[in-house]
Amino acid sequence: MEQETNLDDLYEHYSFRADAGQEPLRVDKFLMNRIENASRNKIQQATAAGHIQVNEQSVKSNYRIKAGDVVSVFLTHPPHEDLLVSEKMSLDIVFEDDYLLVVNKDAGIVVHPGHGNYSGTLINGLIYHFDQLPKNRNNRPGLVHRIDKDTSGLLVVAKTDKAMAHLAQQFHDKTSDRHYMALVWGDINDEKGTVDGHLGRDPRNRLLMTVFPDGDQGKPAITHYEVVERFGYVTLIKCVLETGRTHQIRAHMKYIGHTLFNDARYGGDKILKGTTFTKYKQFVDNSFKQLPRQALHAQTLGFVHPETNKKMSFETPLPEDFRGAIEKWRNYSQHQNLNNY
């Protein structure tokens, strides 16, 4: 029997309208494809509590979504914009003045609160250290851009309204410089290349971005890449972004057949290139343990200072986990002998 819920005590976190072409699909699967960090168990618990509604009526987890259905998710805590609380956190600040700061974010740190990450985010730490940061159009203090949870590297944070507007315009106009280091599966044929393909949500899994080569869906996205070092079954590359779409490098590299190493969401946490030897599998597993996240690091960040109008550029070295994985692959490619690894 469904438990009755007083919606006056809940907060609406998500609302989705099923596309016109939506085929019948269980509501729990529908939501798992749209809400990050949502498990089927969590969704089933929410439906049992009456927290999930379709067309303003509570449903069971086996309800099948149809085209045009409106699915709403209600939870007992406020949405993330109401969770902007101060939390003590150590920040690796590369540069700071009265107008902005540049932070080197560790992998594993979420940039802003969201589903499944209600505390311990970079924003919570920024609020602890800095008073009255300006908010962007999404109500997020100081944020001009973002990088994924398991991507390490540089972010610029605005401390004044003028800096926020000025920096945001640079990112919009594609005049900022962003260079990433990535370790990808496979031996890339060319020394340099460009991926030019519209990016949008994958219709089968809304947590993934996919390339629409005809440009009929999604938004324009351009990634330039250059080979830095080859290791046979994997390649270290530098990526330069012209645009800053969600999961841009991750989706673009998968599209051209070179998924990021250990990128679980895009399938890079499996052996995609190499031999079937047991020792090779053990070596790759050890490399995954050395670098337990996607091999992506925002290494270089450049922009014009909003007050001085001077060009600024910052660079941070690869973190230890990334360097360790590269060293493993370098040794393997040079010796082709797994006995020592």
C-alpha positions as a Markdown table, in Angstrom:
| # | Residue | x | y | z |
|---|---|---|---|---|
| 1 | Met | 0.0 | 0.0 | 0.0 |
| 2 | Glu | 1.4 | 3.4 | -0.9 |
| 3 | Gln | 2.2 | 5.8 | 1.9 |
| 4 | Glu | 0.5 | 9.1 | 1.8 |
| 5 | Thr | 2.7 | 12.1 | 1.6 |
| 6 | Asn | 2.0 | 15.7 | 2.4 |
| 7 | Leu | 3.5 | 17.6 | -0.5 |
| 8 | Asp | 3.4 | 20.8 | 1.5 |
| 9 | Asp | 6.4 | 19.4 | 3.4 |
| 10 | Leu | 8.4 | 18.5 | 0.3 |
| 11 | Tyr | 10.3 | 20.3 | -2.3 |
| 12 | Glu | 10.1 | 19.7 | -6.1 |
| 13 | His | 13.6 | 18.9 | -7.3 |
| 14 | Tyr | 13.0 | 17.6 | -10.8 |
| 15 | Ser | 10.4 | 17.8 | -13.5 |
| 16 | Phe | 10.7 | 16.1 | -16.8 |
| 17 | Arg | 8.3 | 15.9 | -19.8 |
| 18 | Ala | 8.6 | 12.7 | -21.8 |
| 19 | Asp | 9.4 | 13.4 | -25.5 |
| 20 | Ala | 6.8 | 12.9 | -28.2 |
| 21 | Gly | 8.7 | 9.8 | -29.4 |
| 22 | Gln | 9.0 | 8.2 | -25.9 |
| 23 | Glu | 8.2 | 4.5 | -26.0 |
| 24 | Pro | 6.7 | 3.0 | -22.8 |
| 25 | Leu | 9.4 | 2.8 | -20.2 |
| 26 | Arg | 9.3 | 2.1 | -16.4 |
| 27 | Val | 9.4 | 5.3 | -14.4 |
| 28 | Asp | 12.4 | 4.1 | -12.4 |
| 29 | Lys | 14.4 | 3.4 | -15.6 |
| 30 | Phe | 13.2 | 6.8 | -17.0 |
| 31 | Leu | 14.5 | 8.7 | -14.0 |
| 32 | Met | 17.8 | 6.7 | -13.8 |
| 33 | Asn | 18.6 | 8.0 | -17.3 |
| 34 | Arg | 18.0 | 11.6 | -16.3 |
| 35 | Ile | 19.1 | 12.1 | -12.7 |
| 36 | Glu | 22.8 | 11.8 | -11.9 |
| 37 | Asn | 23.8 | 9.5 | -9.0 |
| 38 | Ala | 20.2 | 8.1 | -8.9 |
| 39 | Ser | 20.1 | 4.3 | -8.2 |
| 40 | Arg | 17.0 | 2.2 | -8.9 |
| 41 | Asn | 16.8 | 1.4 | -5.1 |
| 42 | Lys | 16.7 | 5.2 | -4.3 |
| 43 | Ile | 14.0 | 5.7 | -6.9 |
| 44 | Gln | 11.9 | 2.8 | -5.7 |
| 45 | Gln | 12.1 | 4.1 | -2.1 |
| 46 | Ala | 11.0 | 7.5 | -3.4 |
| 47 | Thr | 8.0 | 6.0 | -5.2 |
| 48 | Ala | 7.1 | 3.9 | -2.2 |
| 49 | Ala | 7.0 | 7.1 | -0.1 |
| 50 | Gly | 4.8 | 8.8 | -2.8 |
| 51 | His | 7.6 | 11.2 | -3.7 |
| 52 | Ile | 7.4 | 10.6 | -7.5 |
| 53 | Gln | 4.4 | 11.8 | -9.4 |
| 54 | Val | 3.3 | 11.4 | -13.0 |
| 55 | Asn | 0.8 | 14.1 | -14.2 |
| 56 | Glu | 0.4 | 15.1 | -10.5 |
| 57 | Gln | -0.5 | 11.6 | -9.3 |
| 58 | Ser | 1.8 | 9.4 | -7.2 |
| 59 | Val | 2.9 | 6.2 | -9.1 |
| 60 | Lys | 4.6 | 3.0 | -8.4 |
| 61 | Ser | 8.1 | 2.3 | -9.7 |
| 62 | Asn | 6.8 | 0.0 | -12.4 |
| 63 | Tyr | 4.5 | 2.6 | -13.9 |
| 64 | Arg | 5.3 | 3.0 | -17.6 |
| 65 | Ile | 6.0 | 6.5 | -18.9 |
| 66 | Lys | 4.3 | 7.5 | -22.1 |
| 67 | Ala | 4.9 | 10.4 | -24.5 |
| 68 | Gly | 3.8 | 13.7 | -23.0 |
| 69 | Asp | 3.9 | 12.5 | -19.4 |
| 70 | Val | 5.2 | 15.0 | -16.8 |
| 71 | Val | 7.3 | 13.3 | -14.2 |
| 72 | Ser | 8.0 | 15.2 | -10.9 |
| 73 | Val | 10.3 | 14.2 | -8.1 |
| 74 | Phe | 9.7 | 15.6 | -4.6 |
| 75 | Leu | 12.2 | 15.3 | -1.8 |
| 76 | Thr | 12.3 | 16.2 | 1.9 |
| 77 | His | 15.3 | 18.5 | 1.7 |
| 78 | Pro | 15.5 | 21.8 | -0.2 |
| 79 | Pro | 16.8 | 22.0 | -3.8 |
| 80 | His | 20.5 | 22.5 | -4.2 |
| 81 | Glu | 20.2 | 26.3 | -4.5 |
| 82 | Asp | 19.0 | 26.4 | -0.9 |
| 83 | Leu | 21.9 | 24.3 | 0.3 |
| 84 | Leu | 24.6 | 27.0 | -0.3 |
| 85 | Val | 26.0 | 26.8 | 3.2 |
| 86 | Ser | 29.5 | 27.4 | 4.5 |
| 87 | Glu | 31.7 | 24.4 | 5.0 |
| 88 | Lys | 35.3 | 24.5 | 6.1 |
| 89 | Met | 37.5 | 23.2 | 3.2 |
| 90 | Ser | 41.1 | 23.5 | 2.2 |
| 91 | Leu | 41.4 | 25.2 | -1.2 |
| 92 | Asp | 44.4 | 25.1 | -3.5 |
| 93 | Ile | 44.4 | 28.7 | -4.6 |
| 94 | Val | 46.9 | 29.3 | -7.4 |
| 95 | Phe | 46.1 | 33.1 | -7.7 |
| 96 | Glu | 44.0 | 35.6 | -5.9 |
| 97 | Asp | 43.4 | 39.3 | -5.9 |
| 98 | Asp | 40.4 | 41.6 | -5.0 |
| 99 | Tyr | 38.5 | 40.6 | -8.2 |
| 100 | Leu | 39.0 | 36.9 | -8.8 |
| 101 | Leu | 40.8 | 33.7 | -7.8 |
| 102 | Val | 42.1 | 30.7 | -9.6 |
| 103 | Val | 41.6 | 27.3 | -7.9 |
| 104 | Asn | 43.3 | 24.0 | -8.6 |
| 105 | Lys | 40.4 | 21.5 | -8.0 |
| 106 | Asp | 41.2 | 18.0 | -6.9 |
| 107 | Ala | 39.5 | 15.0 | -8.6 |
| 108 | Gly | 36.6 | 13.8 | -6.6 |
| 109 | Ile | 35.4 | 17.3 | -5.6 |
| 110 | Val | 32.0 | 18.3 | -7.0 |
| 111 | Val | 31.9 | 21.9 | -8.1 |
| 112 | His | 28.4 | 22.8 | -7.0 |
| 113 | Pro | 25.6 | 21.0 | -5.0 |
| 114 | Gly | 23.2 | 18.8 | -6.9 |
| 115 | His | 21.4 | 15.4 | -6.6 |
| 116 | Gly | 23.5 | 13.1 | -4.4 |
| 117 | Asn | 26.0 | 15.8 | -3.6 |
| 118 | Tyr | 24.4 | 18.2 | -1.1 |
| 119 | Ser | 27.5 | 19.1 | 0.8 |
| 120 | Gly | 31.3 | 19.1 | 0.5 |
| 121 | Thr | 31.3 | 20.8 | -2.9 |
| 122 | Leu | 33.7 | 23.5 | -4.0 |
| 123 | Ile | 31.0 | 26.1 | -3.7 |
| 124 | Asn | 30.5 | 25.2 | 0.0 |
| 125 | Gly | 34.2 | 25.7 | 0.5 |
| 126 | Leu | 34.2 | 29.0 | -1.4 |
| 127 | Ile | 31.4 | 30.4 | 0.8 |
| 128 | Tyr | 33.4 | 29.5 | 3.9 |
| 129 | His | 36.4 | 31.5 | 2.7 |
| 130 | Phe | 34.8 | 34.4 | 0.9 |
| 131 | Asp | 31.8 | 36.6 | 1.8 |
| 132 | Gln | 29.2 | 37.8 | -0.7 |
| 133 | Leu | 30.5 | 36.1 | -3.8 |
| 134 | Pro | 28.4 | 37.3 | -6.8 |
| 135 | Lys | 26.0 | 34.7 | -8.2 |
| 136 | Asn | 25.8 | 33.6 | -11.8 |
| 137 | Arg | 22.5 | 33.1 | -13.6 |
| 138 | Asn | 22.1 | 29.7 | -12.0 |
| 139 | Asn | 22.4 | 31.2 | -8.5 |
| 140 | Arg | 25.9 | 29.6 | -8.0 |
| 141 | Pro | 28.3 | 31.9 | -6.1 |
| 142 | Gly | 31.4 | 32.9 | -8.0 |
| 143 | Leu | 31.2 | 30.2 | -10.7 |
| 144 | Val | 32.1 | 31.3 | -14.2 |
| 145 | His | 32.6 | 27.7 | -15.6 |
| 146 | Arg | 32.8 | 24.2 | -14.2 |
| 147 | Ile | 34.6 | 20.9 | -14.6 |
| 148 | Asp | 33.4 | 17.4 | -13.8 |
| 149 | Lys | 33.6 | 15.9 | -10.4 |
| 150 | Asp | 36.4 | 13.4 | -11.4 |
| 151 | Thr | 38.3 | 15.9 | -13.6 |
| 152 | Ser | 41.1 | 17.7 | -11.8 |
| 153 | Gly | 42.5 | 21.1 | -12.6 |
| 154 | Leu | 42.0 | 24.9 | -12.9 |
| 155 | Leu | 38.9 | 27.0 | -12.4 |
| 156 | Val | 38.5 | 30.8 | -12.2 |
| 157 | Val | 36.1 | 32.2 | -9.6 |
| 158 | Ala | 34.7 | 35.7 | -9.7 |
| 159 | Lys | 34.7 | 37.8 | -6.5 |
| 160 | Thr | 32.8 | 40.9 | -7.9 |
| 161 | Asp | 29.8 | 41.4 | -10.2 |
| 162 | Lys | 31.9 | 43.1 | -12.8 |
| 163 | Ala | 34.4 | 40.2 | -12.8 |
| 164 | Met | 31.6 | 37.7 | -13.1 |
| 165 | Ala | 30.1 | 39.5 | -16.1 |
| 166 | His | 33.5 | 40.2 | -17.8 |
| 167 | Leu | 34.8 | 36.6 | -17.4 |
| 168 | Ala | 31.5 | 35.0 | -18.4 |
| 169 | Gln | 31.5 | 37.1 | -21.6 |
| 170 | Gln | 35.0 | 35.8 | -22.4 |
| 171 | Phe | 33.9 | 32.2 | -22.0 |
| 172 | His | 30.8 | 32.9 | -24.1 |
| 173 | Asp | 32.9 | 34.6 | -26.8 |
| 174 | Lys | 35.4 | 31.7 | -26.8 |
| 175 | Thr | 38.3 | 34.0 | -26.1 |
| 176 | Ser | 39.4 | 32.2 | -22.9 |
| 177 | Asp | 42.1 | 29.6 | -23.2 |
| 178 | Arg | 41.5 | 26.1 | -21.8 |
| 179 | His | 43.9 | 23.2 | -22.4 |
| 180 | Tyr | 43.4 | 19.8 | -21.0 |
| 181 | Met | 45.6 | 16.7 | -20.7 |
| 182 | Ala | 43.9 | 13.4 | -21.4 |
| 183 | Leu | 44.9 | 9.7 | -21.6 |
| 184 | Val | 42.8 | 7.9 | -24.2 |
| 185 | Trp | 42.4 | 4.4 | -25.4 |
| 186 | Gly | 44.1 | 3.5 | -28.7 |
| 187 | Asp | 46.9 | 4.8 | -30.8 |
| 188 | Ile | 45.6 | 7.9 | -32.5 |
| 189 | Asn | 46.6 | 7.9 | -36.2 |
| 190 | Asp | 47.3 | 11.6 | -36.7 |
| 191 | Glu | 49.6 | 13.9 | -34.7 |
| 192 | Lys | 46.9 | 16.5 | -34.6 |
| 193 | Gly | 43.2 | 16.7 | -35.3 |
| 194 | Thr | 39.8 | 18.4 | -34.6 |
| 195 | Val | 36.5 | 17.0 | -33.6 |
| 196 | Asp | 33.6 | 19.2 | -34.8 |
| 197 | Gly | 30.3 | 17.8 | -33.8 |
| 198 | His | 27.1 | 19.1 | -32.1 |
| 199 | Leu | 26.7 | 17.7 | -28.6 |
| 200 | Gly | 23.4 | 17.0 | -26.9 |
| 201 | Arg | 21.8 | 14.6 | -24.4 |
| 202 | Asp | 21.7 | 11.0 | -25.5 |
| 203 | Pro | 18.0 | 10.2 | -26.0 |
| 204 | Arg | 18.6 | 6.7 | -24.5 |
| 205 | Asn | 20.5 | 7.9 | -21.5 |
| 206 | Arg | 20.2 | 11.5 | -20.4 |
| 207 | Leu | 23.3 | 11.3 | -18.2 |
| 208 | Leu | 25.4 | 10.9 | -21.3 |
| 209 | Met | 26.2 | 13.5 | -24.0 |
| 210 | Thr | 26.4 | 12.2 | -27.6 |
| 211 | Val | 27.5 | 13.7 | -30.9 |
| 212 | Phe | 24.9 | 14.6 | -33.6 |
| 213 | Pro | 27.1 | 14.8 | -36.7 |
| 214 | Asp | 24.4 | 16.2 | -38.9 |
| 215 | Gly | 24.0 | 19.2 | -36.5 |
| 216 | Asp | 20.2 | 18.7 | -36.4 |
| 217 | Gln | 20.3 | 18.4 | -32.6 |
| 218 | Gly | 22.5 | 19.6 | -29.7 |
| 219 | Lys | 24.8 | 22.6 | -29.7 |
| 220 | Pro | 28.0 | 23.3 | -31.7 |
| 221 | Ala | 31.1 | 21.9 | -30.0 |
| 222 | Ile | 34.7 | 21.9 | -31.3 |
| 223 | Thr | 37.7 | 20.1 | -29.7 |
| 224 | His | 41.3 | 20.3 | -31.0 |
| 225 | Tyr | 43.7 | 17.6 | -30.0 |
| 226 | Glu | 47.4 | 17.0 | -30.3 |
| 227 | Val | 49.4 | 13.9 | -29.5 |
| 228 | Val | 51.9 | 14.3 | -26.6 |
| 229 | Glu | 53.2 | 10.8 | -26.1 |
| 230 | Arg | 52.2 | 7.4 | -27.5 |
| 231 | Phe | 52.2 | 4.2 | -25.3 |
| 232 | Gly | 50.8 | 1.7 | -27.9 |
| 233 | Tyr | 47.4 | 0.8 | -26.5 |
| 234 | Val | 46.8 | 4.3 | -25.0 |
| 235 | Thr | 47.8 | 7.8 | -26.0 |
| 236 | Leu | 48.5 | 11.0 | -24.0 |
| 237 | Ile | 47.0 | 14.0 | -25.7 |
| 238 | Lys | 46.5 | 17.7 | -25.2 |
| 239 | Cys | 43.0 | 19.0 | -25.9 |
| 240 | Val | 42.1 | 22.7 | -26.6 |
| 241 | Leu | 38.5 | 23.7 | -26.4 |
| 242 | Glu | 36.8 | 26.2 | -28.6 |
| 243 | Thr | 33.5 | 25.6 | -26.8 |
| 244 | Gly | 32.8 | 24.4 | -23.3 |
| 245 | Arg | 29.9 | 21.9 | -23.5 |
| 246 | Thr | 29.1 | 19.4 | -20.8 |
| 247 | His | 31.4 | 16.3 | -21.1 |
| 248 | Gln | 32.7 | 17.8 | -24.3 |
| 249 | Ile | 36.1 | 16.1 | -24.4 |
| 250 | Arg | 34.7 | 12.8 | -23.0 |
| 251 | Ala | 32.0 | 12.6 | -25.6 |
| 252 | His | 34.1 | 13.8 | -28.5 |
| 253 | Met | 36.9 | 11.4 | -27.9 |
| 254 | Lys | 34.5 | 8.5 | -27.5 |
| 255 | Tyr | 32.9 | 9.5 | -30.8 |
| 256 | Ile | 36.2 | 9.2 | -32.7 |
| 257 | Gly | 36.9 | 5.8 | -31.1 |
| 258 | His | 39.4 | 7.0 | -28.4 |
| 259 | Thr | 37.4 | 6.9 | -25.1 |
| 260 | Leu | 39.2 | 8.4 | -22.1 |
| 261 | Phe | 41.1 | 5.9 | -20.0 |
| 262 | Asn | 39.0 | 4.7 | -17.0 |
| 263 | Asp | 36.0 | 6.9 | -17.9 |
| 264 | Ala | 33.3 | 4.7 | -16.4 |
| 265 | Arg | 30.4 | 6.6 | -17.7 |
| 266 | Tyr | 31.5 | 6.4 | -21.3 |
| 267 | Gly | 32.9 | 2.9 | -21.2 |
| 268 | Gly | 36.6 | 3.6 | -20.7 |
| 269 | Asp | 36.8 | 1.5 | -17.5 |
| 270 | Lys | 37.1 | -1.6 | -19.6 |
| 271 | Ile | 40.0 | -2.9 | -21.8 |
| 272 | Leu | 39.3 | -1.3 | -25.2 |
| 273 | Lys | 42.7 | -1.9 | -26.8 |
| 274 | Gly | 45.4 | -4.5 | -26.2 |
| 275 | Thr | 45.9 | -8.2 | -25.8 |
| 276 | Thr | 44.0 | -10.9 | -24.1 |
| 277 | Phe | 46.9 | -12.0 | -22.0 |
| 278 | Thr | 46.1 | -12.4 | -18.3 |
| 279 | Lys | 49.2 | -10.4 | -17.3 |
| 280 | Tyr | 48.1 | -7.5 | -19.5 |
| 281 | Lys | 44.6 | -7.5 | -17.9 |
| 282 | Gln | 46.3 | -7.5 | -14.5 |
| 283 | Phe | 48.5 | -4.6 | -15.6 |
| 284 | Val | 45.5 | -2.6 | -16.8 |
| 285 | Asp | 43.6 | -3.3 | -13.6 |
| 286 | Asn | 46.5 | -2.0 | -11.6 |
| 287 | Ser | 46.5 | 1.1 | -13.8 |
| 288 | Phe | 42.8 | 1.6 | -13.1 |
| 289 | Lys | 43.6 | 1.4 | -9.4 |
| 290 | Gln | 46.4 | 4.0 | -9.8 |
| 291 | Leu | 44.1 | 6.4 | -11.6 |
| 292 | Pro | 40.6 | 5.6 | -10.3 |
| 293 | Arg | 38.7 | 8.1 | -12.4 |
| 294 | Gln | 38.6 | 9.4 | -16.0 |
| 295 | Ala | 42.1 | 10.5 | -17.2 |
| 296 | Leu | 41.3 | 14.2 | -17.7 |
| 297 | His | 43.1 | 17.2 | -16.2 |
| 298 | Ala | 42.4 | 20.9 | -16.8 |
| 299 | Gln | 46.0 | 22.0 | -17.0 |
| 300 | Thr | 46.0 | 25.5 | -18.5 |
| 301 | Leu | 43.6 | 28.4 | -18.1 |
| 302 | Gly | 44.0 | 31.8 | -19.7 |
| 303 | Phe | 41.8 | 34.9 | -19.8 |
| 304 | Val | 41.9 | 38.7 | -19.7 |
| 305 | His | 41.8 | 40.2 | -16.2 |
| 306 | Pro | 38.5 | 42.1 | -15.8 |
| 307 | Glu | 40.1 | 45.2 | -14.2 |
| 308 | Thr | 43.7 | 45.4 | -15.6 |
| 309 | Asn | 42.8 | 44.1 | -19.1 |
| 310 | Lys | 46.1 | 42.1 | -19.0 |
| 311 | Lys | 46.3 | 38.6 | -20.4 |
| 312 | Met | 46.7 | 36.1 | -17.6 |
| 313 | Ser | 47.7 | 32.4 | -18.0 |
| 314 | Phe | 48.0 | 29.7 | -15.4 |
| 315 | Glu | 49.2 | 26.1 | -15.5 |
| 316 | Thr | 49.2 | 23.3 | -13.0 |
| 317 | Pro | 51.1 | 20.0 | -13.2 |
| 318 | Leu | 49.4 | 16.7 | -13.6 |
| 319 | Pro | 48.3 | 15.3 | -10.2 |
| 320 | Glu | 50.0 | 12.3 | -8.7 |
| 321 | Asp | 47.4 | 9.7 | -9.7 |
| 322 | Phe | 47.6 | 10.8 | -13.3 |
| 323 | Arg | 51.4 | 10.9 | -13.4 |
| 324 | Gly | 51.6 | 7.5 | -11.8 |
| 325 | Ala | 49.3 | 6.0 | -14.5 |
| 326 | Ile | 51.4 | 7.6 | -17.3 |
| 327 | Glu | 54.6 | 6.2 | -15.8 |
| 328 | Lys | 53.1 | 2.7 | -15.7 |
| 329 | Trp | 52.1 | 2.9 | -19.4 |
| 330 | Arg | 55.5 | 4.4 | -20.3 |
| 331 | Asn | 57.4 | 1.6 | -18.7 |
| 332 | Tyr | 55.1 | -1.0 | -20.2 |
| 333 | Ser | 55.4 | 0.4 | -23.7 |
| 334 | Gln | 59.2 | 0.6 | -23.4 |
| 335 | His | 59.7 | -2.9 | -22.0 |
| 336 | Gln | 56.6 | -4.9 | -23.1 |
| 337 | Asn | 57.2 | -6.9 | -19.9 |
| 338 | Leu | 54.5 | -7.1 | -17.3 |
| 339 | Asn | 56.5 | -9.1 | -14.8 |
| 340 | Asn | 57.4 | -6.0 | -12.9 |
| 341 | Tyr | 54.0 | -4.3 | -12.9 |
